Every structure is written in structure tokens, then in C-alpha cells.
Amino acid sequence: MGRHRPAADQACRYRLPTLFGLTRGEEGAGGRIADICHRRSLALAIAADVDLARTLGADLVHNPSGPTIDLPFSRSVHSVEEAEDAKADGATLVFVSPVYPTRSHPGGKALHRPQALRIAKAAGVPAIALGGMDELKSARLEREGFYGWAGIDAWLGGRDA
């Protein structure tokens, strides 16, 4: 996530096993990642797989499949309607994207700041900005209501479109 970080005891860094190519049945590698997160007091989020999240003692499930679950969860949202649905379903956190044009989704239609802010507000929970983000863009969004931001190129020294 970006410059804005919560207090150390609440810090969240997302370790999504799908980024490492892990799938169901490969809890050994996931277990090693979970151990690192637990030792470093990092929140562990697992993408989609509620059973794997339970097995690994995850703190959050991102975009869980199926209806409501008994674990905190986050959702990716791209419209006010999706944000309202996430809120109604009990999401703990939302990822709003793509706020700006980004190389990871060439040709994708960006929301831009005003619409992204409407979506974040509609969610009623902490919102993380994704898509074409950097520290300068995030500072304004955070002053206007976003909780934080995440990105790829911002960390690799690349420039989004």
C-alpha cells in the first residue's frame, strides 16, 4: 500500500497466494507465507478461497466466492452499485479500480478521481485506490477520503499510461 499506513499494530500488507501461483492443496507454500505474516504481525489476505483462508488462519478473504462468510472480506469494486453491494454484504474493505489509466489494463476505462471518490463513499468502509497510482495522486485521494492505495508500477519505478 502507499504512504499512508495505519498504526503498526493494525498494518495490513496483502499476501495473496494467487500471486505466487498457489492453488488449493498447496497449503505447504501458503503455510510458509502465513507463518511469515504472523511472525511479522502482518494481516494475511487470501484471494477467493475461503477454505484455504481458514486453513492458513488468514485475517481476510479478498473477493470470496459464494454468499456471506464468517471471515472479514474485501471486494474489488468498479461502480457505485458494486460498492453498495459490498457494503450490504458486509465487506470490511474495498479496492476501487481503475482510478487512473494503467499499463496493467491497457485500454481499460479509468474511473478518474470524482467517480472513484463517489464509489469509495458509497462503500462506507475503508477504500484502497488502485490503477495508475503513485504517491502524488494518492496524497490528494487520501485527503479526500481514501484510506490508502496500492500499485505495481509505483513500486517498480515504471510510469503508468
Summary of the structure (lengths in Angstrom):
residues: 161
radius of gyration: 15.6
end to end distance: 19.9
largest distance: 43.5
contacts: 505
relative contact order: 0.14
helix: 39%
strand: 14%
